[in-house]
Amino acid sequence: MAFKIITSQCTACSACEPECPNNAIREKDGTFIIKPEKCTECLGYFDDPQCVAVCPVDDTCVIDNSYPRYVEA
């Protein structure tokens, strides 16, 4: 599953954007979003999703259950 950012909680601090190994995070309309087709949950790069690890607001980067779990090729 991809992660998503709860935009109403995003403070636009930009901490997550440079930490994403897949360039899946970008700014849009004053907050940040995660492109689900690029999100790999940091599998193969880190033990934990980096957006979750660096976000200063708890429960802002969450699993997006509308996308299937990422499977490494």
C-alpha positions as CSV (number, residue, x, y, z in Angstrom):
1,M,0.0,0.0,0.0
2,A,1.1,3.5,-0.7
3,F,1.2,6.1,2.0
4,K,-0.8,9.3,1.8
5,I,-0.5,12.7,3.6
6,I,-3.5,14.0,5.4
7,T,-3.4,17.4,3.9
8,S,-5.5,19.0,6.6
9,Q,-2.8,18.1,9.1
10,C,0.2,18.9,6.8
11,T,2.2,21.9,8.1
12,A,4.1,22.2,4.8
13,C,7.4,21.9,6.6
14,S,8.8,20.0,3.7
15,A,10.7,17.5,5.9
16,C,9.4,14.6,4.0
17,E,10.1,15.6,0.5
18,P,13.9,15.2,0.5
19,E,13.7,12.0,2.5
20,C,11.6,10.0,-0.1
21,P,13.9,7.7,-2.0
22,N,11.4,7.5,-4.9
23,N,10.7,11.2,-5.4
24,A,7.0,10.4,-4.7
25,I,6.4,13.4,-2.5
26,R,5.8,16.9,-3.9
27,E,4.2,20.2,-3.0
28,K,0.7,21.0,-4.2
29,D,-1.4,23.9,-3.2
30,G,0.6,24.7,-0.1
31,T,0.8,21.2,1.3
32,F,2.5,18.0,0.3
33,I,1.1,15.0,-1.4
34,I,2.4,11.5,-2.1
35,K,2.1,10.1,-5.7
36,P,0.8,6.5,-4.9
37,E,2.2,5.1,-8.1
38,K,5.7,6.0,-7.0
39,C,5.5,5.1,-3.3
40,T,7.2,1.8,-2.4
41,E,6.8,2.3,1.4
42,C,10.6,2.7,1.4
43,L,11.0,-1.1,0.9
44,G,14.4,-1.9,-0.3
45,Y,15.7,1.4,1.0
46,F,14.9,1.8,4.7
47,D,13.4,-0.3,7.5
48,D,10.7,2.3,8.1
49,P,8.8,4.7,5.8
50,Q,10.8,7.9,5.9
51,C,7.8,10.2,5.5
52,V,6.4,8.8,8.7
53,A,9.8,8.9,10.5
54,V,10.5,12.6,9.8
55,C,7.0,14.1,9.9
56,P,6.6,16.3,13.0
57,V,2.9,15.8,13.1
58,D,1.7,12.3,14.3
59,D,-0.6,10.4,12.0
60,T,-0.2,12.7,9.0
61,C,1.6,10.2,6.8
62,V,-0.7,7.1,6.8
63,I,-1.3,4.0,4.8
64,D,-3.6,4.6,1.8
65,N,-5.8,1.4,1.8
66,S,-7.2,2.2,-1.7
67,Y,-3.9,1.1,-3.2
68,P,-2.5,-2.5,-3.2
69,R,0.6,-3.3,-1.2
70,Y,3.9,-2.6,-3.0
71,V,5.7,-5.7,-4.3
72,E,9.3,-5.5,-5.2
73,A,10.0,-6.6,-8.7
